[in-house]
Amino acid sequence: MAINTTHRTNDSEIMDDFLLEGEELRDALDKIAKINQLLGGNQLTLKGVRELIAKESKSKEIVILDVGCGNGDMLRTLADFGLKNNLKFRLIGIDANNFTISHARKLSEDYPNISYQCLDIFRPSFAELKYDIVLCTLTLHHFKDDEIVQLLNVFESNASIGIVINDLHRSAIAYRLFQGLCFVFQLNDMSREDGLTSILRGFKKEELVRFSKKLNFINYKIHWKWAFRYQWIISKI
């Protein structure tokens, strides 16, 4: 059957339920993190952060917020990088699912510079947070276009250095390749169904450019990267 990727789907994902919990969710979170790591997703986000902080003093504490942090894998990657390179990172993970946050905290017990908050990013309390860099890795596609505009407005207002977005390229080829990954990694039903829906909720480059123009971003870059990802860096510097 042909896959139509002309427009973003409005289909919801199982993991969009903030009350979801249990072993199936834990397994899904960990396997998503593992696949993202193996396909280079963590390195893609890390490179974006490195680009944004290239001219910052090593003595400065950099506050990095990860929206939709999942099991915290990206934050732990950043913490390891910071330690290795003598960088002062204060890392904060945000997720609206309390079970997810509890799991991330447990996995991050050995990282004193990582903290987590269970928070709905569309509540006023999120709009009050200040940070240097905000990350959005495989999270933006969960939202509708008007929500994305609202969210990016908050990011741009509250980040002093910039924004790093790493998200999916909506593509029929990516859809078929992920079906193969489901078999190789023996993904559970939630991971398989949500992964395929995620691809259909992903983006085309022209859509990201349109968001950038609508929000009057001046200094931004959008690059296609392997594993059918877009790296979108918005700099405030």
HULINFEN-V515363 format. One record per residue. N is the residue number from 1. RES is the residue in one letter. PSI is psi in whole degrees, -180 to 180 (999 if undefined). OMEGA is omega in degrees with one decimal (NA if undefined). BURIAL is b if it has 16 or more other C-alpha atoms within 10 Angstrom, else e. Layout:
# HULINFEN-V515363
{{N,RES,PSI,OMEGA,BURIAL} {N,RES,PSI,OMEGA,BURIAL}}
This chain:
# HULINFEN-V515363
{{1,M,134,-179.7,e} {2,A,143,179.3,e} {3,I,121,-179.2,e} {4,N,115,-179.4,e} {5,T,20,-177.7,b} {6,T,-44,-177.9,e} {7,H,155,175.3,e} {8,R,136,176.9,b} {9,T,152,174.8,b} {10,N,5,179.7,e} {11,D,142,179.9,e} {12,S,163,176.8,e} {13,E,151,179.3,b} {14,I,-40,-176.8,e} {15,M,-5,175.7,b} {16,D,-11,176.8,e} {17,D,108,-175.4,e} {18,F,-15,-179.3,e} {19,L,-1,-179.0,e} {20,L,141,177.3,e} {21,E,176,175.4,e} {22,G,178,-173.7,e} {23,E,-36,-179.7,e} {24,E,-40,177.6,e} {25,L,-44,179.1,b} {26,R,-44,179.3,b} {27,D,-42,179.6,e} {28,A,-45,179.8,b} {29,L,-45,-177.2,b} {30,D,-37,-180.0,b} {31,K,-37,175.0,b} {32,I,-45,179.1,b} {33,A,-42,-178.9,b} {34,K,-45,179.6,e} {35,I,-43,178.9,e} {36,N,-39,178.4,b} {37,Q,-47,-177.4,b} {38,L,-33,-178.2,e} {39,L,6,174.8,e} {40,G,10,-177.7,e} {41,G,-41,179.4,b} {42,N,-42,-179.9,b} {43,Q,-32,177.8,b} {44,L,-45,177.5,b} {45,T,-42,179.7,b} {46,L,-41,178.6,b} {47,K,-36,176.9,e} {48,G,-43,177.3,b} {49,V,-45,-179.9,b} {50,R,-39,179.2,e} {51,E,-42,-177.6,e} {52,L,-31,-176.1,b} {53,I,8,-173.8,b} {54,A,-34,-177.2,e} {55,K,6,179.7,e} {56,E,147,177.9,e} {57,S,141,178.9,e} {58,K,-17,-180.0,e} {59,S,-12,-178.3,e} {60,K,136,173.5,e} {61,E,128,179.4,e} {62,I,120,177.6,b} {63,V,121,-178.5,b} {64,I,126,-179.4,b} {65,L,129,178.8,b} {66,D,110,-177.3,b} {67,V,127,-175.0,b} {68,G,52,-168.3,b} {69,C,-14,-179.1,b} {70,G,-132,-177.7,b} {71,N,8,175.9,b} {72,G,10,-175.2,b} {73,D,-41,-178.9,b} {74,M,-38,179.1,b} {75,L,-38,177.8,b} {76,R,-36,175.1,b} {77,T,-44,178.4,e} {78,L,-41,179.4,b} {79,A,-42,178.3,b} {80,D,-42,178.7,e} {81,F,-44,-179.9,e} {82,G,-43,179.1,e} {83,L,-43,-178.8,e} {84,K,-32,-174.2,e} {85,N,15,176.3,e} {86,N,43,179.1,e} {87,L,145,-179.4,b} {88,K,97,178.8,b} {89,F,134,165.4,b} {90,R,117,-167.8,b} {91,L,132,-177.1,b} {92,I,126,177.2,b} {93,G,135,179.8,b} {94,I,131,172.7,b} {95,D,149,-177.2,b} {96,A,-6,-179.0,b} {97,N,118,-176.1,b} {98,N,-36,178.3,b} {99,F,-44,178.6,b} {100,T,-45,179.2,b} {101,I,-42,179.1,b} {102,S,-41,178.9,e} {103,H,-44,179.5,b} {104,A,-41,178.4,b} {105,R,-43,-178.9,b} {106,K,-42,-178.8,e} {107,L,-19,-175.0,e} {108,S,18,-175.9,b} {109,E,-27,-178.0,e} {110,D,9,-177.4,e} {111,Y,93,-175.6,e} {112,P,-19,-178.4,e} {113,N,11,175.8,b} {114,I,130,174.0,b} {115,S,163,-176.8,b} {116,Y,149,175.2,b} {117,Q,133,173.0,b} {118,C,112,-169.5,b} {119,L,136,172.7,b} {120,D,118,-173.2,b} {121,I,-6,177.0,b} {122,F,8,175.4,e} {123,R,153,-179.1,e} {124,P,-32,-178.0,e} {125,S,-32,178.0,e} {126,F,-39,-178.4,e} {127,A,-14,179.5,e} {128,E,-12,-178.0,e} {129,L,142,176.4,e} {130,K,147,-176.9,b} {131,Y,168,177.3,b} {132,D,-46,-179.0,b} {133,I,139,173.9,b} {134,V,134,178.7,b} {135,L,144,175.6,b} {136,C,90,-174.7,b} {137,T,115,-179.7,b} {138,L,38,-178.5,b} {139,T,-37,-173.6,b} {140,L,-34,-176.6,b} {141,H,-14,179.1,b} {142,H,-14,-172.0,b} {143,F,156,175.5,b} {144,K,164,-172.8,e} {145,D,-44,-178.7,e} {146,D,-33,176.1,e} {147,E,-36,179.1,e} {148,I,-43,178.1,e} {149,V,-44,178.7,b} {150,Q,-46,-177.5,e} {151,L,-44,-179.3,b} {152,L,-31,174.4,b} {153,N,-43,178.1,e} {154,V,-46,178.7,b} {155,F,-50,-174.8,b} {156,E,-35,-180.0,b} {157,S,-37,-169.8,e} {158,N,-12,178.6,b} {159,A,128,-178.3,b} {160,S,-24,-177.8,b} {161,I,-49,179.6,b} {162,G,-172,-173.7,b} {163,I,137,174.0,b} {164,V,117,179.2,b} {165,I,133,179.0,b} {166,N,109,-176.3,b} {167,D,176,-167.2,b} {168,L,143,171.2,b} {169,H,121,-179.8,b} {170,R,111,-171.7,b} {171,S,139,177.2,b} {172,A,-35,178.2,b} {173,I,-45,178.5,e} {174,A,-40,179.7,b} {175,Y,-47,-179.4,b} {176,R,-39,178.5,e} {177,L,-39,179.2,e} {178,F,-35,175.7,b} {179,Q,-38,176.3,b} {180,G,-40,178.1,e} {181,L,-36,179.3,e} {182,C,-40,-180.0,b} {183,F,-45,-177.2,e} {184,V,-44,-175.8,e} {185,F,2,179.2,e} {186,Q,51,-178.1,e} {187,L,144,177.8,b} {188,N,172,-174.6,e} {189,D,-41,-179.5,e} {190,M,-48,-178.7,e} {191,S,-41,-178.8,b} {192,R,-51,-176.8,b} {193,E,-44,-179.8,e} {194,D,-37,-179.6,b} {195,G,-43,179.0,b} {196,L,-39,176.8,b} {197,T,-39,179.8,b} {198,S,-43,-180.0,b} {199,I,-40,179.4,b} {200,L,-14,174.4,b} {201,R,2,179.8,b} {202,G,-162,-168.6,b} {203,F,158,163.9,b} {204,K,154,-176.7,b} {205,K,-41,-177.5,e} {206,E,-26,177.4,e} {207,E,-40,177.8,e} {208,L,-38,175.8,e} {209,V,-41,179.7,b} {210,R,-41,175.1,e} {211,F,-45,-177.5,b} {212,S,-43,-179.8,b} {213,K,-40,179.5,e} {214,K,-36,-177.6,e} {215,L,3,177.9,e} {216,N,35,173.2,e} {217,F,134,-178.1,e} {218,I,-48,-175.3,e} {219,N,91,-178.9,e} {220,Y,156,177.2,e} {221,K,140,175.9,e} {222,I,119,-179.0,b} {223,H,137,171.9,e} {224,W,136,179.1,b} {225,K,161,-179.4,b} {226,W,156,-172.0,e} {227,A,28,172.8,b} {228,F,58,179.0,b} {229,R,156,167.2,b} {230,Y,132,171.6,b} {231,Q,118,-176.6,b} {232,W,110,-178.3,b} {233,I,123,176.8,b} {234,I,117,-177.3,b} {235,S,138,175.5,b} {236,K,-7,-175.3,b} {237,I,999,NA,e}}
